[in-house]
Amino acid sequence: MILQLIVSGILLGGIYALLSVGLSLVLGVSKFVHFAHGDMVMVGMYMAFSVYMFLGLNPYFSWPIVLLAATVLGVIVFFFARFTIGKHAMNQILFTLGLSMILQNTVLLLYRADFRSVPSPFTTSFRVGNVFIGQGLLVTFIIAVVLTAVFMLFIKYSKMGRAMRAVGDDRNAALLVGIPVGRVDLITFCIGAVLACLAGALLMTIYPTTPSIGMGYNLIAWVTVVLGGLGYLQGTLVAAFLIAITETVSGFYLGADMRQVVYFIMFIIVVIAQPKGLFSGVSMRKVKRT
């Protein structure tokens, strides 16, 4: 049974990784404390639901529309958030908390508080040894891993990725060498919004959604980013799988209501013992130093 739970946790961890790396990017490059990231995941879920209702497209195939809509959302958020970049973190926290309420209440107005779901075309499972793997969860995991890998390659090898790392390292020095910092921030916010909404679209194939569900995903993203180390993309990826496995195992043995308690206790212990994250002492380079 424990092997079954670990495999399920790994499959879920792929989605948590995609969900969290966008937050880590915004935090590492723009130094922006984004407390509405989970609500953008929720918006992505409703985007996928809307595409299914109006166009009949399953979330697995609606990603181009979700990507375009998420990019527009990222531009809108950046237009207002740019006034708080470089300012005190409290300004960013208050702004994103307000943004969170706006997103939640807008979705509540449009869709009401009812649970919304989309049927998955993959409803069966197959057996590998003593482990049963759901086809839907496996397909979602594969898509999430591919998207995360593309993002990591973009950050490491593309010209814009190098510019993002330079801005994260030293904004003033980046300006001196001619890097358009404002444009980099804009693209960073757009990528963060796209990754969050795509993660939400994938989650829509597994879980139903409500306007308030973003709070839970926001907590997962922040716990993952802090455990992995603020700004450490590699650490964030490892922490995402650790959180997902912990949540799955503890949810089975302690009950669904207690699954978050376990990794929050782990989170508190790590914050006290290693405030910079579990992987701050490992030879992994930050987003801003890669």
HELIX and SHEET records of a PDB file:
HELIX    1   1 ILE A    2  SER A   30  1                                  29    
HELIX    2   2 HIS A   37  LEU A   55  1                                  19    
HELIX    3   3 TRP A   63  ALA A   81  1                                  19    
HELIX    4   4 ALA A   89  TYR A  111  1                                  23    
HELIX    5   5 GLN A  135  TYR A  157  1                                  23    
HELIX    6   6 LYS A  159  ASP A  169  1                                  11    
HELIX    7   7 ARG A  171  LEU A  176  1                                   6    
HELIX    8   8 VAL A  181  LEU A  203  1                                  23    
HELIX    9   9 GLY A  214  GLY A  228  1                                  15    
HELIX   10  10 LEU A  233  LEU A  254  1                                  22    
HELIX   11  11 ALA A  256  MET A  258  5                                   3    
HELIX   12  12 ARG A  259  ALA A  273  1                                  15    
SHEET    1   A 2 SER A 125  VAL A 128  0                                        
SHEET    2   A 2 VAL A 131  GLY A 134 -1                                        
END                                                                             
